[in-house]
Amino acid sequence: MITLISGTNRPESRTRLFVDYFADQLRRLGEEVAILDMADLHHGYFQEEMYQGKPGNADLVALHRRYIQPTRKFAVFAPEYNGSYPGVLKLFLDGISVIDYAGNFAGKHVALVGLASGRAGNLRGVDHLADVFAHMGAWVLPNRLPISSIENLIAEDELSDEETKNVLRKLAEQLIAA
Ligand SMILES: Cc1cc2nc3c(=O)[nH]c(=O)nc-3n(C[C@H](O)[C@H](O)[C@H](O)COP(=O)(O)O)c2cc1C
C-alpha cells in the first residue's frame, strides 16, 4: 500500500485535486492507495497532550496505525504557505513522532510534491520537508516535484494540464520502482 498525504486542512484545497489524480495513476498501475488528508484531522489532537507519547491520543494513534505504520511508501503533497509547507502537516508529523518514532518513516521511501499559486512551486517548502523526512530516517526520492501557478492547471475541479499529468505519472512509476 502507498499512502498519499494531502498536506493542508484548508477547506476546498486545490492540493487535494492533485492528490486524487496521483492516486488514480497509482491504482491504474496496480497499487493499493490510502489517502490521509490533513483536513480529516480533529483539531482536538493538537492540545498539549499531543506530546505525552505512548499510549498517545487514541484517534491519532488510530490514524498512525492505519496510514503510517503499515506503509513502506508515501507521497506527500505540500502547498506553499508563506514560503514553506503548512504548519498543520508539521504538527501532525510531530504528533505521531512521539507515539512511534521508529515505526513512522525510518527506512521508508517518500516522494514529495510542492504546489503553489506562485511561480516557485513550493520548491523551498519541499526542501524543508525533505530535511524533516531525512531527519526521521526516510529515503526521499531525488525527483522533488514543484508545480507552479496551479490555478492554471485545473478545469472543472480536475487537473487538466497534460504536462503536469505526465510528470505526476512519471513520479508514480518512480515511487513504485523505489
Ligand atoms: C496561509 C496561506 C499562505 C500562502 N502562501 C503562499 C506563498 O507563500 N506562495 C504562494 O505561491 N502561494 C501561497 N498561498 C497560496 C497557495 O499556494 C494556494 O492556496 C494554492 O491553491 C495551494 O494551496 P491549497 O491546497 O490550500 O489550495 C498561500 C495560501 C494560504 C492559505
The ligand as an ORCA input file, in Angstrom:
! r2SCAN-3c Opt
* xyz 0 1
  C      -1.933     30.674      4.557
  C      -1.577     30.666      3.098
  C      -0.323     31.087      2.699
  C       0.039     31.073      1.356
  N       1.309     31.429      0.994
  C       1.686     31.310     -0.298
  C       3.039     31.571     -0.693
  O       3.894     31.877      0.108
  N       3.362     31.420     -2.006
  C       2.441     31.049     -2.959
  O       2.800     30.924     -4.127
  N       1.150     30.771     -2.603
  C       0.765     30.887     -1.314
  N      -0.523     30.589     -0.949
  C      -1.481     30.156     -1.980
  C      -1.473     28.645     -2.157
  O      -0.345     28.289     -2.918
  C      -2.778     28.303     -2.826
  O      -3.811     28.319     -1.832
  C      -2.786     27.035     -3.615
  O      -4.096     26.842     -4.131
  C      -2.366     25.739     -2.893
  O      -2.947     25.608     -1.645
  P      -4.380     24.936     -1.312
  O      -4.211     23.442     -1.340
  O      -4.691     25.477      0.028
  O      -5.361     25.373     -2.367
  C      -0.909     30.638      0.382
  C      -2.193     30.221      0.795
  C      -2.526     30.229      2.133
  C      -3.910     29.735      2.532
*
